Amino acid sequence: VTYPLAVVADDLEDGVTSVVRGADLLEHTALQIRLHEALGGTPPTWLHVPIVVDATGRKLGKSHGSAGVAALRTAGATPQDIWRTVLPWLGIEGVDHLHDAVDRWRPEGVPAAASLRAPDHLTS
């Protein structure tokens, strides 16, 4: 119950104006907007990006045994391999390096889906 209040208090204290987070947190946004307003603050703008799921629809995460970057690197993936997998989830195609992706990223390019299916090599 106190988590949304704590998040909003932190946002106000830190002057947060933009938030990018997973689409699985979309339902919390309305409450946080109301809390911002009730506390006299201006709500930030939010961008909810698709969450990445496995073949069963379960959200990827370390707690579910999903492969982390270190495991992918140990298995032989190069940084470029990882960027070519991850950057399309943010609407960025044809980029092998993060520094090139930063200039090409646009919020409107993020897929509108609530979730995206991860390649099988990332889920085991």
Rosetta blueprint (number, residue, H / E / L):
1 V L
2 T L
3 Y H
4 P H
5 L H
6 A H
7 V H
8 V H
9 A H
10 D H
11 D H
12 L H
13 E H
14 D H
15 G L
16 V L
17 T L
18 S E
19 V E
20 V E
21 R E
22 G E
23 A H
24 D H
25 L H
26 L H
27 E H
28 H H
29 T H
30 A H
31 L H
32 Q H
33 I H
34 R H
35 L H
36 H H
37 E H
38 A H
39 L L
40 G L
41 G L
42 T L
43 P L
44 P L
45 T E
46 W E
47 L E
48 H E
49 V E
50 P L
51 I E
52 V E
53 V E
54 D L
55 A L
56 T L
57 G L
58 R L
59 K E
60 L L
61 G L
62 K H
63 S H
64 H H
65 G L
66 S L
67 A L
68 G L
69 V H
70 A H
71 A H
72 L H
73 R H
74 T H
75 A L
76 G L
77 A L
78 T L
79 P H
80 Q H
81 D H
82 I H
83 W H
84 R H
85 T H
86 V H
87 L H
88 P H
89 W H
90 L H
91 G L
92 I L
93 E L
94 G L
95 V L
96 D L
97 H L
98 L H
99 H H
100 D H
101 A H
102 V H
103 D H
104 R H
105 W L
106 R L
107 P H
108 E H
109 G H
110 V L
111 P L
112 A L
113 A L
114 A L
115 S E
116 L E
117 R E
118 A L
119 P L
120 D H
121 H H
122 L H
123 T L
124 S L
